[in-house]
Amino acid sequence: MSAPWVSIVSFISLSMMAVAMLLAAIRLIRGPSLPDRVVALDLISILAAGITAIYAIASGQAVFLDVATILALVSFLGTVAFARYVEKQVSQ
């Protein structure tokens, strides 16, 4: 069983991450260019990994940390792939 302050800090952290995810979703929808939308989508996936990690800490189940790690790695690979795509488009 975790300390009572862990649940309070988890609630505050999850609330702030939910607001950040909402703002990133607005940028994803309204983004003026494709790179803006891709960065917003990357931010949303990283925030989802962070929310998963916070939930893992709050619930005391370490298996969710594996999920957060895999989500962060897949998000990183997607961002690198998009950066390479943009780099090839600019060089041509």
N, CA, C and O of each residue as an XYZ file, in Angstrom:
368
protein
N       0.842     -1.175      0.000
C       0.000      0.000      0.000
C       0.889      1.240      0.000
O       1.854      1.330      0.759
N       0.548      2.189     -0.862
C       1.385      3.370     -0.993
C       0.985      4.444      0.020
O      -0.091      4.399      0.617
N       1.876      5.393      0.190
C       1.639      6.492      1.128
C       0.514      7.382      0.608
O       0.277      7.430     -0.599
N      -0.177      8.084      1.494
C      -1.297      8.922      1.038
C      -0.869     10.072      0.131
O      -1.643     10.510     -0.720
N       0.345     10.558      0.303
C       0.786     11.663     -0.548
C       1.018     11.211     -1.981
O       0.983     12.033     -2.896
N       1.253      9.925     -2.194
C       1.462      9.420     -3.553
C       0.181      9.577     -4.366
O       0.241      9.942     -5.540
N      -0.961      9.310     -3.771
C      -2.214      9.456     -4.502
C      -2.512     10.916     -4.810
O      -3.054     11.222     -5.871
N      -2.171     11.808     -3.914
C      -2.400     13.240     -4.165
C      -1.504     13.739     -5.283
O      -1.962     14.424     -6.197
N      -0.237     13.397     -5.211
C       0.707     13.817     -6.249
C       0.350     13.183     -7.590
O       0.475     13.826     -8.632
N      -0.090     11.938     -7.570
C      -0.498     11.269     -8.809
C      -1.701     11.957     -9.434
O      -1.746     12.147    -10.649
N      -2.672     12.332     -8.615
C      -3.851     13.019     -9.124
C      -3.488     14.362     -9.741
O      -3.991     14.711    -10.809
N      -2.625     15.109     -9.082
C      -2.199     16.410     -9.615
C      -1.428     16.216    -10.916
O      -1.652     16.941    -11.886
N      -0.530     15.250    -10.942
C       0.268     14.994    -12.151
C      -0.607     14.541    -13.312
O      -0.433     15.001    -14.441
N      -1.538     13.649    -13.039
C      -2.429     13.180    -14.103
C      -3.313     14.301    -14.617
O      -3.613     14.356    -15.810
N      -3.732     15.193    -13.736
C      -4.546     16.329    -14.160
C      -3.752     17.259    -15.080
O      -4.261     17.706    -16.108
N      -2.515     17.543    -14.707
C      -1.691     18.417    -15.531
C      -1.372     17.767    -16.870
O      -1.329     18.450    -17.893
N      -1.152     16.472    -16.877
C      -0.871     15.783    -18.137
C      -2.111     15.722    -19.019
O      -1.998     15.762    -20.244
N      -3.287     15.626    -18.419
C      -4.517     15.641    -19.198
C      -4.716     17.004    -19.868
O      -5.146     17.068    -21.020
N      -4.410     18.084    -19.163
C      -4.502     19.420    -19.757
C      -3.487     19.555    -20.891
O      -3.802     20.108    -21.945
N      -2.285     19.058    -20.679
C      -1.264     19.111    -21.734
C      -1.692     18.299    -22.948
O      -1.442     18.699    -24.085
N      -2.339     17.157    -22.710
C      -2.801     16.340    -23.822
C      -3.922     17.050    -24.584
O      -3.989     16.961    -25.810
N      -4.791     17.745    -23.876
C      -5.851     18.508    -24.532
C      -5.271     19.612    -25.401
O      -5.719     19.813    -26.530
N      -4.279     20.329    -24.888
C      -3.636     21.380    -25.669
C      -2.907     20.810    -26.890
O      -2.929     21.410    -27.965
N      -2.273     19.670    -26.725
C      -1.601     19.033    -27.856
C      -2.609     18.550    -28.889
O      -2.332     18.594    -30.087
N      -3.769     18.093    -28.445
C      -4.810     17.669    -29.387
C      -5.336     18.861    -30.177
O      -5.640     18.736    -31.363
N      -5.443     20.010    -29.526
C      -5.859     21.219    -30.242
C      -4.825     21.568    -31.301
O      -5.181     21.929    -32.423
N      -3.544     21.463    -30.952
C      -2.485     21.751    -31.935
C      -2.501     20.723    -33.065
O      -2.207     21.056    -34.213
N      -2.838     19.495    -32.746
C      -2.922     18.450    -33.769
C      -4.029     18.766    -34.762
O      -3.863     18.565    -35.966
N      -5.147     19.254    -34.270
C      -6.277     19.563    -35.146
C      -6.044     20.852    -35.919
O      -6.311     20.904    -37.120
N      -5.555     21.887    -35.258
C      -5.435     23.199    -35.873
C      -4.068     23.480    -36.478
O      -3.883     24.529    -37.094
N      -3.116     22.590    -36.324
C      -1.750     22.845    -36.758
C      -1.654     23.365    -38.174
O      -2.254     22.796    -39.086
N      -0.909     24.438    -38.374
C      -0.855     25.001    -39.720
C      -0.060     24.164    -40.722
O      -0.273     24.281    -41.929
N       0.832     23.342    -40.248
C       1.640     22.563    -41.181
C       1.745     21.114    -40.703
O       1.416     20.788    -39.562
N       2.209     20.267    -41.604
C       2.369     18.855    -41.275
C       3.380     18.616    -40.154
O       3.105     17.808    -39.267
N       4.546     19.286    -40.155
C       5.475     19.073    -39.036
C       4.872     19.458    -37.675
O       5.155     18.804    -36.671
N       4.051     20.506    -37.636
C       3.388     20.872    -36.379
C       2.484     19.752    -35.897
O       2.447     19.441    -34.707
N       1.762     19.153    -36.816
C       0.854     18.067    -36.447
C       1.621     16.829    -35.994
O       1.198     16.142    -35.064
N       2.729     16.544    -36.637
C       3.519     15.372    -36.255
C       4.138     15.574    -34.875
O       4.173     14.641    -34.072
N       4.621     16.769    -34.593
C       5.181     17.047    -33.272
C       4.089     16.948    -32.208
O       4.333     16.432    -31.118
N       2.890     17.437    -32.518
C       1.776     17.327    -31.567
C       1.413     15.863    -31.327
O       1.149     15.470    -30.191
N       1.399     15.062    -32.376
C       1.103     13.643    -32.213
C       2.189     12.945    -31.398
O       1.890     12.070    -30.584
N       3.435     13.326    -31.611
C       4.532     12.773    -30.821
C       4.383     13.172    -29.351
O       4.612     12.358    -28.456
N       4.004     14.412    -29.109
C       3.795     14.865    -27.737
C       2.665     14.096    -27.074
O       2.763     13.739    -25.900
N       1.594     13.839    -27.813
C       0.476     13.078    -27.252
C       0.918     11.666    -26.878
O       0.531     11.152    -25.828
N       1.717     11.044    -27.724
C       2.158      9.681    -27.402
C       3.129      9.667    -26.215
O       3.099      8.738    -25.408
N       3.973     10.666    -26.102
C       4.872     10.746    -24.951
C       4.081     11.036    -23.676
O       4.397     10.500    -22.614
N       3.058     11.880    -23.778
C       2.200     12.128    -22.619
C       1.449     10.860    -22.212
O       1.253     10.605    -21.024
N       1.033     10.074    -23.195
C       0.365      8.802    -22.876
C       1.332      7.866    -22.152
O       0.931      7.162    -21.225
N       2.584      7.853    -22.560
C       3.583      7.045    -21.855
C       3.794      7.564    -20.434
O       3.947      6.777    -19.501
N       3.802      8.871    -20.271
C       3.940      9.451    -18.942
C       2.751      9.140    -18.049
O       2.916      8.844    -16.865
N       1.551      9.209    -18.618
C       0.353      8.874    -17.847
C       0.392      7.405    -17.425
O       0.018      7.060    -16.304
N       0.847      6.550    -18.335
C       0.964      5.132    -18.000
C       1.982      4.916    -16.880
O       1.761      4.098    -15.987
N       3.082      5.641    -16.926
C       4.100      5.510    -15.879
C       3.583      6.017    -14.535
O       3.842      5.404    -13.499
N       2.859      7.123    -14.546
C       2.297      7.638    -13.297
C       1.288      6.652    -12.729
O       1.246      6.423    -11.520
N       0.484      6.075    -13.597
C      -0.479      5.078    -13.130
C       0.237      3.860    -12.542
O      -0.210      3.289    -11.548
N       1.347      3.470    -13.162
C       2.116      2.333    -12.636
C       2.641      2.630    -11.236
O       2.633      1.757    -10.368
N       3.091      3.847    -11.019
C       3.590      4.218     -9.693
C       2.449      4.276     -8.687
O       2.581      3.799     -7.559
N       1.324      4.864     -9.101
C       0.200      5.022     -8.176
C      -0.420      3.680     -7.797
O      -0.832      3.479     -6.655
N      -0.484      2.760     -8.768
C      -1.119      1.476     -8.489
C      -0.149      0.449     -7.926
O      -0.576     -0.564     -7.372
N       1.141      0.695     -8.058
C       2.138     -0.236     -7.555
C       2.347     -1.450     -8.440
O       2.918     -2.447     -7.998
N       1.895     -1.380     -9.676
C       2.057     -2.495    -10.620
C       3.130     -2.115    -11.641
O       2.900     -1.284    -12.520
N       4.278     -2.723    -11.515
C       5.420     -2.369    -12.353
C       5.268     -2.810    -13.800
O       6.035     -2.364    -14.654
N       4.311     -3.665    -14.098
C       4.152     -4.141    -15.469
C       3.779     -2.994    -16.413
O       4.074     -3.050    -17.606
N       3.134     -1.961    -15.882
C       2.763     -0.828    -16.722
C       3.970     -0.001    -17.142
O       3.898      0.727    -18.132
N       5.062     -0.097    -16.420
C       6.279      0.608    -16.825
C       6.835      0.038    -18.128
O       7.407      0.773    -18.933
N       6.670     -1.262    -18.337
C       7.079     -1.862    -19.605
C       6.251     -1.299    -20.756
O       6.781     -1.013    -21.830
N       4.974     -1.144    -20.530
C       4.086     -0.580    -21.552
C       4.505      0.855    -21.872
O       4.554      1.241    -23.040
N       4.803      1.640    -20.848
C       5.224      3.024    -21.057
C       6.538      3.089    -21.833
O       6.706      3.941    -22.705
N       7.455      2.198    -21.519
C       8.743      2.182    -22.219
C       8.569      1.834    -23.688
O       9.165      2.474    -24.554
N       7.768      0.838    -23.971
C       7.543      0.438    -25.366
C       6.839      1.546    -26.139
O       7.188      1.814    -27.288
N       5.857      2.189    -25.525
C       5.155      3.288    -26.174
C       6.099      4.439    -26.481
O       6.018      5.034    -27.556
N       6.988      4.759    -25.560
C       7.960      5.829    -25.790
C       8.939      5.467    -26.906
O       9.300      6.322    -27.713
N       9.366      4.217    -26.956
C      10.290      3.796    -28.020
C       9.634      3.828    -29.390
O      10.248      4.270    -30.361
N       8.403      3.367    -29.477
C       7.686      3.395    -30.761
C       7.460      4.834    -31.204
O       7.591      5.149    -32.387
N       7.125      5.698    -30.274
C       6.933      7.112    -30.591
C       8.231      7.739    -31.101
O       8.223      8.499    -32.070
N       9.326      7.420    -30.452
C      10.620      7.940    -30.880
C      10.966      7.463    -32.290
O      11.439      8.244    -33.115
N      10.732      6.190    -32.561
C      11.025      5.669    -33.903
C      10.155      6.339    -34.961
O      10.623      6.603    -36.068
N       8.921      6.611    -34.640
C       8.038      7.309    -35.580
C       8.524      8.719    -35.870
O       8.471      9.177    -37.012
N       8.992      9.400    -34.849
C       9.507     10.756    -35.036
C      10.779     10.749    -35.869
O      10.962     11.613    -36.727
N      11.646      9.799    -35.631
C      12.878      9.695    -36.421
C      12.548      9.379    -37.881
O      13.165      9.935    -38.790
N      11.595      8.505    -38.106
C      11.202      8.174    -39.474
C      10.638      9.397    -40.189
O      10.948      9.628    -41.358
N       9.817     10.176    -39.501
C       9.278     11.378    -40.122
C      10.377     12.394    -40.405
O      10.356     13.042    -41.451
N      11.333     12.547    -39.499
C      12.439     13.486    -39.712
C      13.269     13.084    -40.923
O      13.702     13.939    -41.696
N      13.490     11.785    -41.087
C      14.233     11.323    -42.272
C      13.444     11.587    -43.554
O      14.018     11.949    -44.580
N      12.129     11.405    -43.488
C      11.270     11.670    -44.636
C      11.334     13.144    -45.027
O      11.466     13.468    -46.207
N      11.242     14.031    -44.048
C      11.307     15.460    -44.323
C      12.674     15.844    -44.853
O      12.782     16.690    -45.741
N      13.723     15.227    -44.313
C      15.072     15.521    -44.771
C      15.247     15.133    -46.236
O      15.886     15.862    -46.994
N      14.694     14.009    -46.640
C      14.793     13.592    -48.042
C      13.976     14.484    -48.947
O      14.370     14.731    -50.087
N      12.836     14.977    -48.462
C      11.995     15.870    -49.277
C      12.691     17.215    -49.482
O      12.597     17.795    -50.564
N      13.383     17.714    -48.467
C      14.057     19.000    -48.575
C      15.265     18.904    -49.478
O      15.551     19.844    -50.219
N      15.988     17.787    -49.439
C      17.219     17.658    -50.223
C      16.949     17.446    -51.706
O      17.849     17.636    -52.524
N      15.732     17.058    -52.071
C      15.441     16.822    -53.490
C      15.065     18.071    -54.210
O      14.792     18.034    -55.410
